[in-house]
Amino acid sequence: MPNSFSPEKTLLTQSLQLPNGSVLRNRLAKAAMSEALGTYHNRPTLKLVELYRRWAAAGLGLIITGNVMIDRRALGEPGNVVIEDEADLPVLQQWARAATSQGATIWAQLNHPGKQATKGLNVNNLAPSAVPFREDMASLFETPREATTAEIKDIIQRFGRSAAICKKAGFSGVQIHGAHGYLINQFLSPHHNKRTDDWGGSPEKRRRFVLAVYAEIRQQVGDDFTVAIKLNSSDFQRGGFSEEESMETIQALAEAGIDLIEISGGTYEAPALSGTMQEQKKASTVAREAYFLEFAEKVRSSVKVPLMVTGGFRSAAGMNAALRSGALDVVGLARLLAIDPEAPAALLQGRDSPQRVRQIITGIKQIDRLAIMEVFWYSLQLKRIANGGDPRPNESGLWALIKSVFKSGWGTFRTRRLRA
């Protein structure tokens, strides 16, 4: 029988006012997941409207979309939604209203994949430097081309333009994706960023890109529109973005006026939230549920900006304990909401979801090491919800892989053909 405790004791139901004055109706958030529910022309669909309407109806205070790309030439996967002009404004407005009409706050997560895009999807992939993936991933990801200064400036402007369109469409805010090995994370990482110009060579210069993206977005949307960021506590990769540099980046973003920081960690090469990495967490971390809570406590002692932590939460009691500690202000959930879209309603009443997030494996070691496997499996569950059905929490990992590889291969082919 799921654990429960008195609703009077839950902190999840408390509202939260952000620095720009906007208010979240409660402390429970849906963190970004990759839906891949756009068309092969990378346009939003009504399936997204259905999916987000269902989550909002469950009572979430904050809903953050999956990867929304800012450049059609730079996709992370087939089916990504791209917002670079107002061509899809009517559907974007429906997407936003699916959440806001039910009292939820919705942010569009804006992203550029950089080098982290599968082979063959884009004509070429840009990155701070031409650093290849590790040897066992080279068959999936090509070595990127180093971005020119002009290209860097264009990307910065695109972030701002996309944010302005999101504001016009009725989204409550945007979240900059600065984590999980994508382009902004690549600029921050000394492993990926080997530049010696104004965009690299020191921690201050590596931070210049993310601060420029934030400044451009703020300039285009104004002070009243929410601008948040998802940032790695660490890359968990030798020579990568460290906790020390993450803390310095957070302090710089707080001084610049960011409205909320979501703390996460890892990259495709070192997936902190995959089942394999979860098994390696120390017992004290597992007991406290939140994987990045210790780092959040360090951040809280340094800055006052609202913090969101995603990863590891399993129970209403664990979520409330984390909030009670004062280390964070918002609890982020992702995988649980893909297998139980009604979980928020239970959690806000102090009850646990009957579902439990499990490690998704295929039995093929080389595949199971990659975070992308779990992305495939959870994307299938999101598609079922978006089609008006229910997820299948016990679906085979191997069967999901077979379906997803076919779909991804066909999607890559169709995407390239449509852009030819």
N, C-alpha and C positions, 0 to 999 in steps of 0.2 A: 504493500500500500504506500503511495507517495507520501513523503513527509509534508507536514503543514504546520503552520503556527498562526497565531491570531493576526488578522489583517491590521489590527490597530498597531502592531509592532513593526509593520513593514515600512521601510523608507522608500521603496520603489514608487510609491504613489505620490510622493512629494513633487511639486513643480520646481523648475529651475530657471532662473533668469540669467541670460547670457550678457556679456559686457555691452553688446549693442542694444540691449533692452528687450529683445525677443524672449519669449517664454516657452519652455518645453513643458507639456502638461504632466509628465512624470519622468522618472529616471531610467526608463527601460528603452533601449534603442536597438533597432535592427542595423547591424553593421553591414558593410558592402559585401556582396557576393557576386560572382560573375554569372549573369543570367543567360547571356548570348541569345536574347530573344528579339534582337533586331533583324531586319532583312539582310540579304546579302548585298544590298545597296547601302547597308548600315543606317537604316531609318528605323525610328521607334514604331512599335506595333501596339494594337489594342490588347495583346496578351500581357504586356507590361501593366496596362491599366487594371486588368483583372487581378493580377498577382498582387499589386500594391494596395488595391482596394481591400483584399482579404486580410492582409497584414494590418492595415489601418483599423479595420473593424475589430481586430483582436485587442485593441487598446494601446498599442505602442505609442510612446511619447515622441520618439524620433525615428524616422526611417531614412536610411542613406542608400541611394541607388548603387548598383554595381557599376563597373567601369564604363564611364561615358568618355569617349575619346574626343580630342579636340581637333583632330586632323585625319581626314579620310585616307591619307597616304600612310598613316602610322597606326595600324590596328594591332591589338593584342591577340585577337582571335576572331574567327568568322562569327558574324552575328553581333558584334559590338555595335552599340548605338554611337553615332558621331553627331556632335552638335558644333557646326562651324558656320551655319547661316540660319535664316528663319524659315526655310522651306517646310519644316515639319512642325511649325509652331502650333497648329491645331491639336495634333496628337500629344505634343509635349504639355499643352495646357490640360488635356484630359488626364494625363499621367500625374501631373501635380495635384489636380483636383481630387483624384482618387484617394489621396491621403488627407489633404487639407480640409475637404468637405466633411471628414469624419473627426476633425479635431487634432489630427497628427501633424507634426512638422516633417517636411521632406526636403532633404538636401541632395543635389546631384553631385556625385563623386566625379571630378574631372581628372583625366589622366592622359599621359603619353607613355607608351610602353618602352621607348628607347630600344635597347637591344633585345628586350624580353618579348619577342614575337616569334612564333614558330616559322621555320624555313618555308619559303615560298609564298607566304601570305602577303608581304609587302614587296615592292620593287627593291627596296633596300632599307636597312634599319640604321638609324642614327644613334649615337651614344656620345658621352663626353670624350671617350677615347676608344680606339679600335682594340679593345680587350676581348678575347674570345671566351666562350663558356668553357667549363672544365671538360676534359677529354670525353667522358662518358655521356655528355649532353650535346656534343658537337654535331651529332647527326640530326638533332632536333632544332638547334638554334645556330644561325650563321654568325660569323664574326661581323660586328657592326662597322660602319664607317664613322670616323670622327666628325662631329658636327662642326660646321664653320660658324664664325661669329654671327654672320647674317642669319643663319638658320636658327641659332640660339635665340636671337632677338625676335624672329618670326614666331617661334614656339611660345615665347613669353606673351606676345600680343594675342596669340590664339587662345591662351588660357583666359585672358581678360574678355575677349569677344564671346567665348562660350559661356562664361559666367553671366555676362550681360543678357544673353539670350535666355538663360535659365531664369533670371529675374523677371524678364518680360513674360515668360511662360507661366509664372505663378509659383515657382519653386520657392521654398522658404529660405534657402541658402545654398551654398556649394561647399563641398569638402575637397580640398586639394589632396590628391593621392601622392604622398611623399614617402611611401613605405614599400616593402615587399619586392624590392629589386627593380622597380620601374624607373623611368628616366630621372625624376627628381632624386630618388634614392641613389641612382648611379652617380649623379653629380656630387652628392654628399659623401660618397664612399671613396676613400683613397685607393681601394682595390680597382674600381672601375674608372676613376677619374685620375688620369696621369698627366693632365694638361699643365702647362707652365705659363699660361697667359692669365688674363684677369678672371678666368672661370675655374682655376684650379692651382694646385701647388702648395696650398696652406688651408687649414680649416676655415679661415675667414673667407678665402676665395671660393672654396667649395660650397660654402653657404650662400654665396652671392646669387646663384640661380634661383633657389627656392624663395629667397627674400624678394627678388625681382618679380617672380610670378605672383607672390602675394600682393606686392605693391601695385602691379598692373591690374589685378582683379579688383582690388579696393578702389583704384582710381575709376574703373568703369562701372562699378555697382554702387558706390557710395558707402557711407558709414552705417546706415541702418540695415543693410542686407548682411546676413550672417555669412562669414567666411571662416571655415574651420580647416583643419589639416589632419591627415593620418600620417604618423611618423614612426619609424622604427626606433625602439629602445636600443637595438643593436642588430647588426646583420647576421650575427652568429657565424661569421665567415672570417677566416684568417686575413688580416689586412683590410678588413671592411670597416664600415661605419660603426664606431664604438659607442659605449654608454657615455663616455666623457664628451665626445663630440655631439652626441644626441642631446645631452643636457645643455650644452652651449647653444645649439640650434634652437632648442625650446625657449631658452632665455631670450634669444634674439627675436623670435617670433612673438613672444609675449610682449616685449617692448614695442614691437611694430603694431600690436593691436589685434592679434588673432583672437577669435571668439571662443574657440574650443580646440583642444588637442586630443586626438585619439592615439593611444599608445599601443603599438603592436611590435612585430619583430620578424626577422627572417627574409629570405628571398627564394626564388625558384631553386637555386643551388643549395640553399640551407633552409628548408621550409620549417619554420619554428612551430607552426600550428598543425603540421601533418601528424598522422598517427604515430609514425616512427619517432619523431622528435618529442611527442607528448610522453611516450614511454620512458624517455630519458630524464624527465623532470624529477627533481628531488622530492622526497616525500613531503616536506614542509610546504612546498609550492602546491602540490596536488591537494593537500589538506585544506589550504586556503582557497582553492579553486582557481582564482585569477592568476594566470601565468606571469603577468607583468606587474603585479601588485607591489613588489619590492621596489621596482624602479619608479613606479608611480609615487610611492612614499618619498623617495628622494626628490622627485620633481616638485611635489607638493611643498616641501620645505624650502624650495627655491623660488617658485612662482605661484601666483594666485589664479592664473587662468583656469577655467573649468577643464577638467580632465575626464576622458572616457577611456575605459579599459575593456578590451575584447579578447576573449580566449580563455577557455578552461572552466567557465561558470557552469555549474550543474544543478544547483538547487536554489530555491527562494531564500533559504537560510544563509547560504554562502554569498549570495548577491547582497543581501541586507547587511551581513557582517562586513563586507567590503565597503559599502557605503558608510556604515557606522564608523569605520576606521578613519574616515576623513581623507583617505588617500585619493579618492576619485569621486566624481559627481554623477557620472552616467555609466550604467552597466550595458555593455555591448554584447549582443547575441547574433550569431550567424547560422552555423550548421543546424542548431536545434530548430530554427524557424523554417528550415527547408524540409524537415521531417515532421514537424508539428507546427503548422502555421497558427494554430489557436493557443499555443503555449503562453503568450503574454497575458491572456485573460486569466489563466490559472495563477501565474506568478504574481500578478497584481493583487490577487486575493490571498496570497501567502501559501499557495499550493504548488507542488512541483508538477512538471510535465510527466506524463507516463512514458515518454520516449527518452532514450539515452543516446547521445552521440557515440558512435563506435568507430573504430579504425576500419577504413575501407581498404581491403587488399584483394589482389587478383591471384596471388600465389606465384607471381613472376617477380623475383627480387629486384631486377633492374627497373621494372615499372613501379613497384611499390615504394621505391626510394624517392620518387618524384612527386612533388606537391600537385602537379598537374592532373594526376590520376584522381585525386579527391575532388578537384575542380570539376572534372567530367561527371563524376557520380552525382554530386550535388546539383549540378546544372540540370541533369535529367529530372530530379525531383521538382525543381523550380518550374520546369516546363509543364509537368503534370498539373501543378497548382494553377499555372497560368491558363491551362486549357479547361479549367473548371473542375478538375478532379482532385484526387488526394495523392500525396506522396507514398512511396513504397519503402519504408525504413529498412526492410530486410532484403532489398534487392541485391543480387550478386554483383560483386565488384568486377568480376571477369566479364559478365554479360554486359555490364554498363560500359566497360572498356571497349568491347567489340563494337557496340553501337556508336560510341562516341568517336572512335578512330575513323569509322566509316563516315560519320557525319562531319567530323573535322576535316577529313581529306576532301570530301565533296564540297564542303563549305569554302575551303581554301581555293579549290579549282574554280568554283562559281564566282568567288569574290575577285579573283585575278581576271577572269574572262570579262566580267562586267565592267572592270576598270580599264580593259585593254583598248 
